[in-house]
Amino acid sequence: MLNANISNSQSAAITLFRRLVFDGTVPIEIKIDLKELPANSDRSLEYYYIQAPRISYLPLLLPDIKRHLAEIVLDDTATIKEEDWWFEETGVGNVIKWHWPIGSLYDSHTISARVAATVASTYLNGPDFDPTPAEPLRLTLHLASPPNDKLFTSPTAEACKQAFMGQIKEADFLRWGNTKRVTSLRKQDQDGMWEGLRDHNFEEFWRIASKVLPAPTVHPTSSPSHHEPHTRSQSTDPGSSHDSAYTVRSVPVRIHLPDGPVLQDIVQPLSEDGRPTTLRDLMRAHVPLLFPPPPSAPLAYAIIQGVVTPGDAEIAWLNSTLAGVDGFLSIFVGLGITN
């Protein structure tokens, strides 16, 4: 009975965190580049504001942006081709990628803004330091001449779907060494997972995604306790009873440095001594200058899904509960010392 209660409690916690991620939103401010507006355009409407789902993608917002902004501002939208639309970050000039989840775009903007504030004020921390300010992601919509070499894909919903499925397969390969769990899904289920994302239907999305993304449970044969290390029994067979976030070959992780590259490496869920790999372990291994070992204090912090995440959080658990809908755990590194 006790084990059943623990299992039910754990399942409820997993669902809660997954729903919090799925229902998370970010503020976005959008304006059309004034230089691209025809002479007869209505310039009284400068901005369009939207509270966008973190797990969604910009191409899925274009119908709303067209209806509530473009069709009002532009006298004639018949000559405007949506496939020529593209965004850049207002005042910064960064071209916005179509295939990035909106939450990742926002977190990247947040840490870049904090870097600018740090440089301007010449301090890493202070009484007014806020690692996650509630500021909108400000975007400028361009209506022509897209820089296709920087966009990687077109803004159509179908292209977005294909990019999404490609990310799902890549994460599946990193996790298990193959893509069987995705490719063995019926086409109806693959389409259903995308439709659950597109329509913002939590139950429909996770009904299928749960077949791909394992829960953070440990196989009973390892019987871990507070004093025992976890053991790993890898499985490559879809649907195996050994499927667990702690038995995968590697955890799909991407580390986004402020105004820098994206690091992606093999990250095992357990260390050589069988202990769960923590966020602190990962950051010290990959960004040691910002996350030095004791007694030095870290000079940076990690944001996952918009939240400053504690270093003792286990990577396997984080990936299973706070990963994006594409299966990757995206970690954004901000400069500063949090309390």
C-alpha positions in Angstrom: 0.0 0.0 0.0 2.9 2.4 0.9 4.6 1.7 -2.4 1.3 2.3 -4.3 0.8 5.6 -2.5 4.4 6.7 -3.3 3.9 5.8 -7.0 0.6 7.7 -7.2 2.1 10.7 -5.5 5.1 10.6 -7.9 2.8 10.3 -10.9 0.8 13.3 -9.8 3.9 15.3 -9.3 5.2 14.4 -12.8 1.9 15.4 -14.3 1.8 18.7 -12.4 5.2 19.8 -13.6 4.5 18.8 -17.2 1.2 20.7 -17.1 2.9 23.8 -15.6 5.4 23.7 -18.5 2.7 23.1 -21.1 0.5 25.9 -19.8 3.3 28.4 -19.3 3.1 31.6 -21.3 5.4 34.5 -22.1 4.6 38.1 -23.2 5.5 39.2 -26.7 5.3 42.7 -28.2 5.1 42.8 -32.1 5.4 45.8 -34.4 5.7 46.0 -38.2 8.8 47.7 -39.6 7.6 51.2 -40.4 9.9 51.4 -43.4 8.1 48.5 -45.1 4.6 49.9 -44.7 2.9 51.3 -47.8 2.0 55.0 -47.8 -1.7 54.3 -47.3 -1.2 52.1 -44.2 -2.9 52.8 -40.9 -0.1 53.8 -38.6 -2.2 54.5 -35.5 -1.8 50.8 -34.4 1.8 50.5 -33.5 2.0 47.3 -31.4 0.3 44.0 -31.0 0.7 42.2 -27.7 0.1 38.5 -27.1 0.6 36.1 -24.2 2.0 33.2 -26.1 2.4 29.5 -25.0 6.0 28.6 -24.1 5.7 25.3 -25.9 4.4 26.7 -29.2 6.2 28.1 -32.2 6.0 31.5 -34.0 4.6 30.1 -37.2 1.6 28.9 -35.3 1.0 32.5 -34.2 1.0 34.0 -37.7 -2.8 33.7 -38.3 -3.5 35.7 -35.1 -0.8 38.3 -36.0 -2.2 38.6 -39.5 -5.8 39.0 -38.2 -5.1 41.4 -35.3 -2.2 43.4 -36.7 -1.4 43.1 -40.4 -4.9 43.2 -41.7 -5.7 46.3 -39.6 -2.5 48.2 -40.4 -2.2 47.3 -44.1 -4.9 48.6 -46.5 -4.4 45.5 -48.8 -3.0 42.3 -47.6 -3.6 40.4 -50.8 -0.2 41.3 -52.1 1.6 40.4 -48.9 3.0 36.9 -48.8 3.2 35.3 -45.4 6.1 33.1 -46.6 8.2 36.3 -46.9 7.5 37.3 -43.3 10.3 37.2 -40.7 11.1 38.6 -37.3 14.0 40.2 -35.6 14.5 41.2 -32.0 13.6 44.9 -31.8 16.6 47.1 -31.0 19.0 44.1 -31.1 18.8 42.9 -34.7 18.9 39.2 -34.0 17.0 37.2 -36.6 14.4 35.0 -34.9 14.5 31.3 -35.8 11.2 29.7 -36.8 12.1 26.3 -35.4 12.9 27.4 -31.8 10.1 27.0 -29.2 8.7 30.4 -28.1 9.9 29.7 -24.5 13.5 29.2 -25.7 13.3 32.5 -27.7 12.1 34.3 -24.6 14.7 32.7 -22.2 17.5 33.6 -24.7 16.2 37.2 -24.8 16.1 37.3 -21.0 19.7 36.2 -20.4 21.0 38.5 -23.1 19.1 41.4 -21.5 20.7 40.5 -18.2 24.2 40.4 -19.7 23.6 43.9 -21.2 22.4 45.1 -17.7 25.5 43.5 -16.1 27.9 45.2 -18.5 26.1 48.6 -18.1 26.2 48.5 -14.3 29.5 46.7 -13.9 28.2 44.3 -11.2 27.2 40.7 -11.2 24.8 41.1 -8.3 23.1 43.7 -6.2 19.9 44.4 -4.2 17.9 45.0 -7.4 19.3 42.1 -9.4 16.4 40.1 -11.0 17.5 37.0 -13.1 14.0 36.6 -14.6 12.4 40.0 -15.2 8.9 40.0 -16.5 9.6 42.0 -19.7 8.1 41.2 -23.1 10.0 39.8 -25.9 10.0 42.7 -28.4 9.9 41.6 -32.0 9.8 43.5 -35.3 7.9 41.9 -38.1 9.4 42.3 -41.6 7.2 41.7 -44.6 9.8 41.0 -47.3 13.4 39.9 -48.1 13.7 37.1 -45.5 17.3 36.0 -44.7 16.6 32.4 -45.4 20.2 31.3 -44.5 19.5 32.3 -40.9 15.9 31.1 -40.6 16.6 27.4 -41.5 13.0 26.7 -42.4 10.0 28.5 -43.8 7.2 30.0 -41.6 4.5 27.5 -42.7 2.8 25.2 -40.2 3.8 22.2 -42.2 7.5 23.2 -42.2 7.2 23.8 -38.4 5.7 20.3 -38.0 8.5 18.7 -39.9 11.1 20.6 -37.9 9.4 19.6 -34.6 9.3 15.9 -35.6 12.9 16.0 -36.6 13.8 17.4 -33.1 11.7 14.6 -31.4 13.6 12.0 -33.4 17.0 13.5 -32.6 16.1 13.6 -28.9 14.9 10.0 -29.1 18.2 8.9 -30.7 20.3 10.6 -28.0 18.1 9.0 -25.3 18.1 5.4 -26.5 20.6 5.1 -29.4 17.8 4.7 -31.9 14.5 6.3 -33.0 12.3 3.2 -32.6 10.0 4.8 -30.0 9.1 7.6 -32.5 9.2 5.7 -35.7 7.1 2.9 -34.3 4.3 5.3 -33.5 1.4 5.1 -35.9 1.1 8.0 -38.3 -2.2 8.8 -36.5 -0.3 9.1 -33.2 2.5 11.2 -34.7 -0.1 13.6 -36.2 -2.0 13.5 -32.9 1.1 14.6 -31.0 1.6 17.6 -33.3 -2.1 18.4 -33.2 -2.1 18.3 -29.4 0.8 20.9 -29.5 -0.9 23.0 -32.2 -4.3 23.0 -30.5 -2.7 23.4 -27.0 -4.4 20.2 -25.8 -2.3 18.8 -22.8 -4.1 15.5 -22.5 -3.9 14.7 -26.3 -0.2 15.7 -26.5 0.9 13.7 -23.5 -1.2 10.7 -24.3 1.2 10.1 -27.1 4.4 11.9 -25.9 4.4 9.7 -22.7 5.2 6.8 -25.0 8.4 8.5 -26.1 9.6 10.5 -23.0 10.1 8.2 -20.0 9.0 9.1 -16.5 11.7 9.7 -13.8 11.1 6.4 -12.1 13.8 3.8 -11.1 13.4 0.2 -12.1 12.3 -1.8 -9.1 15.3 -4.2 -9.4 17.6 -1.5 -8.4 15.7 -0.7 -5.2 17.4 2.6 -4.5 17.2 4.1 -1.0 18.5 7.3 0.4 21.8 5.6 1.1 22.1 3.4 -2.0 23.2 4.6 -5.5 20.9 4.1 -8.4 21.8 1.4 -10.9 21.1 1.5 -14.6 19.7 -1.2 -16.8 19.6 0.2 -20.3 16.9 -0.8 -22.7 16.7 -0.1 -26.4 13.3 -1.8 -27.0 10.3 0.5 -27.2 7.9 -0.1 -24.4 10.3 -2.0 -22.3 9.5 -2.3 -18.6 13.0 -0.9 -18.0 12.1 2.5 -19.6 13.0 5.2 -17.1 14.6 8.6 -17.2 17.4 7.0 -15.2 18.0 4.1 -17.6 18.4 6.1 -20.8 21.8 6.0 -22.6 22.0 9.8 -22.4 19.9 12.8 -21.6 19.1 15.2 -24.5 20.4 18.5 -23.2 21.3 21.8 -24.8 23.2 24.5 -22.8 22.7 28.0 -24.2 25.4 30.4 -23.3 24.6 34.2 -23.2 25.2 35.7 -26.6 27.3 32.6 -27.4 27.1 29.1 -28.8 24.8 26.2 -27.9 26.6 23.3 -26.3 25.3 19.8 -26.8 27.1 16.7 -25.5 26.5 13.2 -24.2 25.1 13.5 -20.7 24.5 10.3 -18.8 21.8 10.3 -16.2 24.0 8.5 -13.6 27.6 9.1 -12.7 30.3 6.4 -12.7 29.5 5.6 -9.0 25.8 5.2 -9.8 24.7 8.5 -8.3 22.2 10.7 -10.3 23.9 13.4 -12.4 22.8 16.8 -11.1 22.5 20.1 -12.8 25.5 21.3 -10.7 27.6 18.4 -12.0 26.7 19.2 -15.6 27.4 22.9 -15.4 30.8 22.4 -13.6 31.8 19.9 -16.3 30.8 22.1 -19.3 31.1 25.6 -18.1 33.7 25.4 -15.3 34.7 29.1 -15.4 31.2 30.2 -14.6 30.4 27.3 -12.2 33.7 26.6 -10.4 34.1 24.0 -7.7 34.1 25.0 -4.0 35.1 27.1 -2.3 34.5 29.5 -5.2 31.0 30.7 -5.7 29.3 30.4 -9.1 29.3 33.5 -11.3 26.2 32.4 -13.2 22.9 30.7 -12.8 20.8 28.2 -14.9 17.3 29.0 -16.2 15.0 26.1 -17.3 11.5 27.0 -18.5 12.0 30.5 -17.2 12.8 29.4 -13.7 16.2 29.7 -11.9 16.9 26.0 -11.1 18.8 24.7 -8.1 22.0 22.9 -8.7 21.1 19.7 -6.8 18.2 19.0 -9.2 18.8 15.7 -11.1 19.2 16.0 -14.8 17.1 12.8 -15.5 14.2 14.2 -13.5 14.5 17.7 -15.1 14.5 16.2 -18.6 11.4 14.1 -17.9 9.4 16.9 -16.3 10.8 20.3 -17.6 12.0 19.4 -21.1 10.4 21.2 -24.0 7.9 19.4 -26.2 10.7 18.6 -28.6 12.2 16.3 -25.9 15.3 18.5 -25.2 16.2 20.0 -21.8 17.2 23.5 -22.7 19.3 25.2 -20.1 20.0 28.9 -20.4 23.0 30.4 -18.6 22.7 33.8 -17.2 25.5 35.9 -15.7 25.0 37.0 -12.1 24.9 35.6 -8.5 21.4 34.7 -7.3 20.5 34.5 -3.7 
